[in-house]
């Protein structure tokens, strides 16, 4: 009786083990989705990416990494082979990037697609389709940080060169010269209104009208304008031009005290001095010899009853 019970227990155990074995085989060999391989090509680091690593599409896990190795034809490239279900269509606009999984440091491949190029990604011949694998954000930041540090180093080197003692002396002299020029321009801007007002007083409408009347009277009396009258007319026109330039310059001097203003003022002052001297000479000649307006600069011919008078021939 005891032997039968042992045999029964052994039979039950064998049957149970058979059932569990069949269930395990069924689970292991159950229905699988058809998969397709893609070859990701990375030219940067793939730190943290391992075999059986996750492949996610917009955060959803859809595949895994099946192989990682160097490109035998170009060791600067790293081949990462991933397996994806056939329903996961990879297009020409799909991007692949390495991302970090939380704080574990493990990396996974993140696929994203903006839909701009919906054409399916196809391979060449029997080769799996290829897709560029971008470095992680941390690697990109590390590269950019190195570039920024190099630029800062160059900037500091240039700043040190600018702050050299000889350059500091030059800068101090330049600031001193600029201060002196600014003071001269300030003084000049204060004098310009007075100079312009004086020129306007000399060339007032009344004075110009009086000169024009004198010249018109001379022209009507003599029939022609002698050289001194011509010179006086030219002088009046020149002073008019100088007055106009003074008005324009005085309006600019307040807001445009710059390198181009000072040379113009110097030339204008020189013209004004020259015209003033010429006007003084003409006025002196008119005061000493008023008849010069009619007879010119030459000696006056003696009139009747004067020594040297020659009666004109009929």
C-alpha positions, 0 to 999 in steps of 0.5 A: 500500500505504501509503495502504491502511494509513493508511485502515485506521488511520483506520477503526479510530480512528473505530470505537473513538471510536464505541464509546467514545461509545456506552459514554459515552452508555449510562453517562450515560443508564443506569437511574436511581432515581425521585427525589422533592423535599422542601423544607426550611425553615430559620430559622437559618444554613445556613453551609457548605451548597452545591448538590449537598451531601450528604443523609444518613439516619443517616449513609448518603448517600441524596440531594443538595441541588438548590436554596438560596434565600430565601422570597420571602414571608418573607426570614427563612426559607431554602428548601433543596430536596433530592432523595431517592429514593422509597424513602426515606420521610420521616415526620412524625417525621423531623428534619432538621439541618445537620451539619459534614462532618469538618474541611472545614467543608462542611455536609450535611443529616442526616435522623433518625427516632425512629419515634414518628410513622410517618405519611408526610410529604405536601405541599399540592397540587403543593407538595413536602412541607415539613420544618423544617431545624434549625441546626447544633450549632455555631450553637446553641452560639453562640446559647447562649453569647451568652445565657450571656455576657449573663446573666454580665454582668447577674450582675456588674452586680448583684454590683457594685451589692451591693458598693457602699460604702453597701451594704457599710456596711449589711451590716457593720451587719447582721452586727454586729446579728446578732452582738449578737443571737446573743450575747444568745440564747446568754446567754439559752439558758444562763439558761433551764435555771436559771430553769426549775429554780427554777420547778420547785423553787418548784412542786414536787409537795410545795409544790403538795400543801401549798397544795392541802391548805391550800385544801381545809381552808379550804374545808371550814372556811369553807364558801366560798373568800374572795377571797384564797384564790381569788387564791392558787389562780389564782396557783398555776395561773398559775405552773404554766403559766409552768413548762410554758412554761419547760420547752418553751422551754428544750427549743427554745432549743438548736436554734431560737434564731431571731427567734421565740424571743426575743420569747417569752422576753421575754413569759415573763420578764415573766409570771414577774416579774408572778407572782412579785410577786403571789406575794410580795404574797400571802405577805406578806399571809398572814404579816401576817394569816393569817386573811385566808385565811378572812375575806378582805381586809376588817377582821376583826369583833370577837369576844366580849369585844372592843370593838365586839362585837355579839351576833348577833340570834336 
